Structures are given as structure tokens and as C-alpha cells.
Amino acid sequence: MLEIDHFSHGWLTPIVAYVMSFTGSLLGLRCMARSRTGSARDGWLLAAAVAIGGTGIWVMHFIAMLGFAIEGASIR
């Protein structure tokens, strides 16, 4: 049976993933607040969607998966 190691780089990748998730969420909220008062509303809404979807979710999962390892198998 394959041995799975969720923390192959220690606590570094989960902490960095959490920080990136927090940053993306905060940036998305700031863009949403700006879209309520700014004139270029569609641009700010698009920026909020990219911040939450890109930084807040995708990058967080990608960084967390960098710390995932299975002995005897390559993860690509």
C-alpha cells in the first residue's frame, strides 16, 4: 500500500496556502466595496471575481498540493 504524506514540506505549505486564501478573500472584498462607489463597476466586479476565484481558491489549493507526496509515485 502507498504511504501518503500530507505535510512533506512541514507546516510551510498549509500556512502559505492559508495566507494566500486570506489575501485573495480580502482583496475580493475590497474590490466589491469599490464597485459599489466607483464608476467602473463591471471592472471592479471582474477584479473581485478573479481575486476570489484565482487567488482565494485556486492558488490556495495549488500551494497546499505542493506539500502532498505519495512515496513511490510521482504527482504531476
N, CA, C and O atoms as CSV, one atom per row, in Angstrom:
chain,resi,resn,atom,element,x,y,z
A,1,MET,N,N,0.836,-1.171,0.000
A,1,MET,CA,C,0.000,0.000,0.000
A,1,MET,C,C,0.889,1.245,0.000
A,1,MET,O,O,1.941,1.268,0.639
A,2,LEU,N,N,0.454,2.276,-0.723
A,2,LEU,CA,C,1.223,3.508,-0.814
A,2,LEU,C,C,1.076,4.337,0.460
A,2,LEU,O,O,-0.004,4.427,1.045
A,3,GLU,N,N,2.184,4.935,0.868
A,3,GLU,CA,C,2.159,5.795,2.043
A,3,GLU,C,C,1.961,7.235,1.591
A,3,GLU,O,O,2.709,7.739,0.753
A,4,ILE,N,N,0.952,7.892,2.151
A,4,ILE,CA,C,0.619,9.263,1.794
A,4,ILE,C,C,1.152,10.200,2.867
A,4,ILE,O,O,0.944,9.980,4.060
A,5,ASP,N,N,1.841,11.246,2.429
A,5,ASP,CA,C,2.389,12.252,3.345
A,5,ASP,C,C,1.753,13.593,3.001
A,5,ASP,O,O,2.046,14.161,1.948
A,6,HIS,N,N,0.889,14.107,3.868
A,6,HIS,CA,C,0.202,15.370,3.606
A,6,HIS,C,C,1.064,16.589,3.915
A,6,HIS,O,O,0.766,17.691,3.454
A,7,PHE,N,N,2.115,16.402,4.679
A,7,PHE,CA,C,2.974,17.519,5.072
A,7,PHE,C,C,4.424,17.230,4.710
A,7,PHE,O,O,5.292,17.216,5.583
A,8,SER,N,N,4.692,17.000,3.426
A,8,SER,CA,C,6.055,16.657,3.027
A,8,SER,C,C,7.026,17.823,3.211
A,8,SER,O,O,8.231,17.595,3.321
A,9,HIS,N,N,6.540,19.058,3.246
A,9,HIS,CA,C,7.395,20.227,3.496
A,9,HIS,C,C,7.111,20.819,4.870
A,9,HIS,O,O,7.430,21.981,5.122
A,10,GLY,N,N,6.522,20.042,5.748
A,10,GLY,CA,C,6.184,20.547,7.075
A,10,GLY,C,C,4.938,21.418,7.022
A,10,GLY,O,O,4.066,21.224,6.176
A,11,TRP,N,N,4.866,22.362,7.919
A,11,TRP,CA,C,3.707,23.243,8.002
A,11,TRP,C,C,3.815,24.441,7.068
A,11,TRP,O,O,2.925,25.291,7.062
A,12,LEU,N,N,4.882,24.528,6.281
A,12,LEU,CA,C,5.085,25.680,5.407
A,12,LEU,C,C,3.970,25.823,4.380
A,12,LEU,O,O,3.381,26.898,4.264
A,13,THR,N,N,3.666,24.766,3.634
A,13,THR,CA,C,2.666,24.893,2.570
A,13,THR,C,C,1.247,25.140,3.095
A,13,THR,O,O,0.537,25.943,2.490
A,14,PRO,N,N,0.790,24.507,4.173
A,14,PRO,CA,C,-0.550,24.874,4.651
A,14,PRO,C,C,-0.646,26.313,5.155
A,14,PRO,O,O,-1.677,26.962,4.980
A,15,ILE,N,N,0.414,26.810,5.776
A,15,ILE,CA,C,0.388,28.187,6.278
A,15,ILE,C,C,0.406,29.176,5.121
A,15,ILE,O,O,-0.346,30.150,5.133
A,16,VAL,N,N,1.254,28.941,4.120
A,16,VAL,CA,C,1.296,29.825,2.954
A,16,VAL,C,C,-0.024,29.763,2.198
A,16,VAL,O,O,-0.498,30.789,1.710
A,17,ALA,N,N,-0.628,28.582,2.089
A,17,ALA,CA,C,-1.925,28.447,1.424
A,17,ALA,C,C,-2.998,29.238,2.170
A,17,ALA,O,O,-3.826,29.900,1.543
A,18,TYR,N,N,-2.991,29.176,3.490
A,18,TYR,CA,C,-3.961,29.940,4.278
A,18,TYR,C,C,-3.763,31.443,4.073
A,18,TYR,O,O,-4.738,32.176,3.912
A,19,VAL,N,N,-2.527,31.902,4.077
A,19,VAL,CA,C,-2.245,33.330,3.884
A,19,VAL,C,C,-2.723,33.779,2.502
A,19,VAL,O,O,-3.291,34.863,2.369
A,20,MET,N,N,-2.501,32.961,1.479
A,20,MET,CA,C,-2.952,33.316,0.134
A,20,MET,C,C,-4.475,33.331,0.047
A,20,MET,O,O,-5.046,34.188,-0.627
A,21,SER,N,N,-5.129,32.403,0.713
A,21,SER,CA,C,-6.585,32.391,0.741
A,21,SER,C,C,-7.126,33.643,1.425
A,21,SER,O,O,-8.070,34.264,0.937
A,22,PHE,N,N,-6.537,34.003,2.533
A,22,PHE,CA,C,-6.944,35.207,3.258
A,22,PHE,C,C,-6.725,36.450,2.403
A,22,PHE,O,O,-7.584,37.330,2.349
A,23,THR,N,N,-5.567,36.523,1.732
A,23,THR,CA,C,-5.253,37.673,0.880
A,23,THR,C,C,-6.239,37.790,-0.276
A,23,THR,O,O,-6.719,38.883,-0.575
A,24,GLY,N,N,-6.542,36.669,-0.927
A,24,GLY,CA,C,-7.490,36.700,-2.041
A,24,GLY,C,C,-8.880,37.104,-1.601
A,24,GLY,O,O,-9.557,37.857,-2.300
A,25,SER,N,N,-9.314,36.614,-0.454
A,25,SER,CA,C,-10.634,36.974,0.055
A,25,SER,C,C,-10.697,38.453,0.435
A,25,SER,O,O,-11.680,39.133,0.140
A,26,LEU,N,N,-9.655,38.940,1.084
A,26,LEU,CA,C,-9.607,40.343,1.468
A,26,LEU,C,C,-9.584,41.246,0.233
A,26,LEU,O,O,-10.282,42.260,0.190
A,27,LEU,N,N,-8.791,40.881,-0.758
A,27,LEU,CA,C,-8.727,41.661,-1.989
A,27,LEU,C,C,-10.073,41.641,-2.712
A,27,LEU,O,O,-10.507,42.664,-3.242
A,28,GLY,N,N,-10.732,40.489,-2.736
A,28,GLY,CA,C,-12.048,40.404,-3.361
A,28,GLY,C,C,-13.072,41.277,-2.663
A,28,GLY,O,O,-13.880,41.933,-3.321
A,29,LEU,N,N,-13.048,41.295,-1.330
A,29,LEU,CA,C,-13.974,42.152,-0.590
A,29,LEU,C,C,-13.700,43.633,-0.827
A,29,LEU,O,O,-14.631,44.430,-0.938
A,30,ARG,N,N,-12.438,43.996,-0.902
A,30,ARG,CA,C,-12.093,45.401,-1.179
A,30,ARG,C,C,-12.554,45.820,-2.571
A,30,ARG,O,O,-13.037,46.937,-2.758
A,31,CYS,N,N,-12.407,44.928,-3.544
A,31,CYS,CA,C,-12.862,45.236,-4.901
A,31,CYS,C,C,-14.388,45.351,-4.954
A,31,CYS,O,O,-14.925,46.202,-5.662
A,32,MET,N,N,-15.081,44.494,-4.205
A,32,MET,CA,C,-16.544,44.571,-4.156
A,32,MET,C,C,-17.002,45.895,-3.522
A,32,MET,O,O,-17.949,46.519,-3.999
A,33,ALA,N,N,-16.334,46.309,-2.464
A,33,ALA,CA,C,-16.679,47.582,-1.829
A,33,ALA,C,C,-16.418,48.736,-2.781
A,33,ALA,O,O,-17.184,49.699,-2.818
A,34,ARG,N,N,-15.351,48.644,-3.546
A,34,ARG,CA,C,-15.010,49.694,-4.512
A,34,ARG,C,C,-16.012,49.747,-5.659
A,34,ARG,O,O,-16.284,50.814,-6.208
A,35,SER,N,N,-16.568,48.566,-6.022
A,35,SER,CA,C,-17.527,48.539,-7.132
A,35,SER,C,C,-18.833,49.239,-6.763
A,35,SER,O,O,-19.554,49.700,-7.648
A,36,ARG,N,N,-19.143,49.324,-5.486
A,36,ARG,CA,C,-20.374,49.996,-5.055
A,36,ARG,C,C,-20.271,51.508,-5.173
A,36,ARG,O,O,-21.285,52.185,-5.349
A,37,THR,N,N,-19.059,52.048,-5.079
A,37,THR,CA,C,-18.891,53.502,-5.105
A,37,THR,C,C,-18.218,54.001,-6.379
A,37,THR,O,O,-18.346,55.177,-6.719
A,38,GLY,N,N,-17.512,53.140,-7.081
A,38,GLY,CA,C,-16.761,53.568,-8.258
A,38,GLY,C,C,-17.613,53.662,-9.511
A,38,GLY,O,O,-18.755,53.202,-9.542
A,39,SER,N,N,-17.042,54.264,-10.539
A,39,SER,CA,C,-17.773,54.426,-11.797
A,39,SER,C,C,-17.603,53.216,-12.711
A,39,SER,O,O,-18.513,52.888,-13.473
A,40,ALA,N,N,-16.469,52.559,-12.647
A,40,ALA,CA,C,-16.208,51.381,-13.495
A,40,ALA,C,C,-16.632,50.123,-12.742
A,40,ALA,O,O,-15.787,49.311,-12.364
A,41,ARG,N,N,-17.934,49.960,-12.524
A,41,ARG,CA,C,-18.446,48.878,-11.690
A,41,ARG,C,C,-18.104,47.495,-12.247
A,41,ARG,O,O,-17.697,46.607,-11.498
A,42,ASP,N,N,-18.270,47.313,-13.562
A,42,ASP,CA,C,-18.007,45.997,-14.158
A,42,ASP,C,C,-16.547,45.576,-13.997
A,42,ASP,O,O,-16.262,44.398,-13.781
A,43,GLY,N,N,-15.640,46.514,-14.099
A,43,GLY,CA,C,-14.218,46.214,-13.935
A,43,GLY,C,C,-13.886,45.772,-12.518
A,43,GLY,O,O,-13.118,44.831,-12.320
A,44,TRP,N,N,-14.466,46.451,-11.533
A,44,TRP,CA,C,-14.223,46.091,-10.137
A,44,TRP,C,C,-14.855,44.750,-9.803
A,44,TRP,O,O,-14.282,43.975,-9.036
A,45,LEU,N,N,-16.032,44.457,-10.367
A,45,LEU,CA,C,-16.659,43.155,-10.137
A,45,LEU,C,C,-15.825,42.039,-10.752
A,45,LEU,O,O,-15.682,40.969,-10.160
A,46,LEU,N,N,-15.279,42.283,-11.927
A,46,LEU,CA,C,-14.408,41.296,-12.570
A,46,LEU,C,C,-13.134,41.084,-11.745
A,46,LEU,O,O,-12.679,39.953,-11.574
A,47,ALA,N,N,-12.567,42.175,-11.240
A,47,ALA,CA,C,-11.367,42.057,-10.402
A,47,ALA,C,C,-11.663,41.279,-9.119
A,47,ALA,O,O,-10.832,40.493,-8.664
A,48,ALA,N,N,-12.835,41.494,-8.540
A,48,ALA,CA,C,-13.216,40.759,-7.327
A,48,ALA,C,C,-13.366,39.273,-7.623
A,48,ALA,O,O,-12.929,38.435,-6.833
A,49,ALA,N,N,-13.979,38.943,-8.753
A,49,ALA,CA,C,-14.160,37.540,-9.123
A,49,ALA,C,C,-12.819,36.852,-9.354
A,49,ALA,O,O,-12.632,35.708,-8.939
A,50,VAL,N,N,-11.893,37.530,-10.008
A,50,VAL,CA,C,-10.568,36.953,-10.252
A,50,VAL,C,C,-9.810,36.808,-8.935
A,50,VAL,O,O,-9.119,35.811,-8.729
A,51,ALA,N,N,-9.930,37.781,-8.053
A,51,ALA,CA,C,-9.225,37.724,-6.765
A,51,ALA,C,C,-9.733,36.557,-5.926
A,51,ALA,O,O,-8.936,35.805,-5.364
A,52,ILE,N,N,-11.044,36.400,-5.836
A,52,ILE,CA,C,-11.590,35.323,-5.012
A,52,ILE,C,C,-11.392,33.971,-5.674
A,52,ILE,O,O,-10.973,33.014,-5.024
A,53,GLY,N,N,-11.692,33.887,-6.964
A,53,GLY,CA,C,-11.570,32.607,-7.674
A,53,GLY,C,C,-10.138,32.220,-7.962
A,53,GLY,O,O,-9.779,31.047,-7.865
A,54,GLY,N,N,-9.316,33.188,-8.315
A,54,GLY,CA,C,-7.930,32.894,-8.658
A,54,GLY,C,C,-7.033,32.762,-7.446
A,54,GLY,O,O,-6.469,31.698,-7.191
A,55,THR,N,N,-6.903,33.848,-6.698
A,55,THR,CA,C,-6.019,33.844,-5.538
A,55,THR,C,C,-6.641,33.122,-4.355
A,55,THR,O,O,-5.994,32.303,-3.703
A,56,GLY,N,N,-7.898,33.433,-4.086
A,56,GLY,CA,C,-8.532,32.893,-2.897
A,56,GLY,C,C,-8.759,31.396,-2.932
A,56,GLY,O,O,-8.677,30.741,-1.893
A,57,ILE,N,N,-9.042,30.839,-4.094
A,57,ILE,CA,C,-9.376,29.418,-4.160
A,57,ILE,C,C,-8.304,28.621,-4.907
A,57,ILE,O,O,-7.718,27.701,-4.336
A,58,TRP,N,N,-8.037,28.955,-6.168
A,58,TRP,CA,C,-7.163,28.134,-6.991
A,58,TRP,C,C,-5.727,28.118,-6.469
A,58,TRP,O,O,-5.135,27.049,-6.315
A,59,VAL,N,N,-5.172,29.283,-6.200
A,59,VAL,CA,C,-3.780,29.359,-5.738
A,59,VAL,C,C,-3.631,28.685,-4.380
A,59,VAL,O,O,-2.625,28.025,-4.119
A,60,MET,N,N,-4.638,28.849,-3.507
A,60,MET,CA,C,-4.575,28.211,-2.193
A,60,MET,C,C,-4.491,26.697,-2.333
A,60,MET,O,O,-3.665,26.063,-1.676
A,61,HIS,N,N,-5.335,26.107,-3.181
A,61,HIS,CA,C,-5.296,24.665,-3.369
A,61,HIS,C,C,-4.001,24.209,-4.037
A,61,HIS,O,O,-3.454,23.166,-3.679
A,62,PHE,N,N,-3.512,24.978,-5.002
A,62,PHE,CA,C,-2.270,24.625,-5.691
A,62,PHE,C,C,-1.097,24.606,-4.716
A,62,PHE,O,O,-0.291,23.675,-4.738
A,63,ILE,N,N,-0.993,25.613,-3.871
A,63,ILE,CA,C,0.103,25.674,-2.899
A,63,ILE,C,C,-0.009,24.537,-1.894
A,63,ILE,O,O,0.995,23.913,-1.550
A,64,ALA,N,N,-1.213,24.263,-1.424
A,64,ALA,CA,C,-1.396,23.176,-0.470
A,64,ALA,C,C,-1.026,21.828,-1.082
A,64,ALA,O,O,-0.482,20.968,-0.389
A,65,MET,N,N,-1.308,21.631,-2.359
A,65,MET,CA,C,-0.983,20.367,-3.012
A,65,MET,C,C,0.518,20.208,-3.241
A,65,MET,O,O,0.984,19.087,-3.448
A,66,LEU,N,N,1.282,21.290,-3.209
A,66,LEU,CA,C,2.734,21.172,-3.326
A,66,LEU,C,C,3.321,20.416,-2.139
A,66,LEU,O,O,4.387,19.812,-2.254
A,67,GLY,N,N,2.635,20.446,-1.005
A,67,GLY,CA,C,3.101,19.744,0.178
A,67,GLY,C,C,2.592,18.317,0.287
A,67,GLY,O,O,2.813,17.662,1.306
A,68,PHE,N,N,1.923,17.826,-0.731
A,68,PHE,CA,C,1.342,16.487,-0.738
A,68,PHE,C,C,2.278,15.549,-1.487
A,68,PHE,O,O,2.712,15.869,-2.593
A,69,ALA,N,N,2.591,14.412,-0.911
A,69,ALA,CA,C,3.511,13.458,-1.550
A,69,ALA,C,C,3.026,12.033,-1.304
A,69,ALA,O,O,2.469,11.718,-0.253
A,70,ILE,N,N,3.252,11.191,-2.294
A,70,ILE,CA,C,2.980,9.753,-2.166
A,70,ILE,C,C,4.287,9.039,-2.494
A,70,ILE,O,O,4.833,9.181,-3.588
A,71,GLU,N,N,4.774,8.271,-1.529
A,71,GLU,CA,C,6.053,7.570,-1.716
A,71,GLU,C,C,5.921,6.535,-2.825
A,71,GLU,O,O,5.011,5.706,-2.800
A,72,GLY,N,N,6.816,6.581,-3.786
A,72,GLY,CA,C,6.825,5.637,-4.890
A,72,GLY,C,C,5.973,6.057,-6.078
A,72,GLY,O,O,5.845,5.299,-7.040
A,73,ALA,N,N,5.391,7.244,-6.030
A,73,ALA,CA,C,4.556,7.749,-7.136
A,73,ALA,C,C,4.908,9.210,-7.394
A,73,ALA,O,O,5.264,9.953,-6.479
A,74,SER,N,N,4.803,9.599,-8.647
A,74,SER,CA,C,5.057,10.994,-8.969
A,74,SER,C,C,3.721,11.708,-9.171
A,74,SER,O,O,2.817,11.189,-9.825
A,75,ILE,N,N,3.617,12.894,-8.605
A,75,ILE,CA,C,2.422,13.708,-8.734
A,75,ILE,C,C,2.757,14.853,-9.683
A,75,ILE,O,O,3.680,15.630,-9.440
A,76,ARG,N,N,1.997,14.942,-10.761
A,76,ARG,CA,C,2.243,15.973,-11.754
A,76,ARG,C,C,1.027,16.831,-11.932
A,76,ARG,O,O,1.041,17.764,-12.735
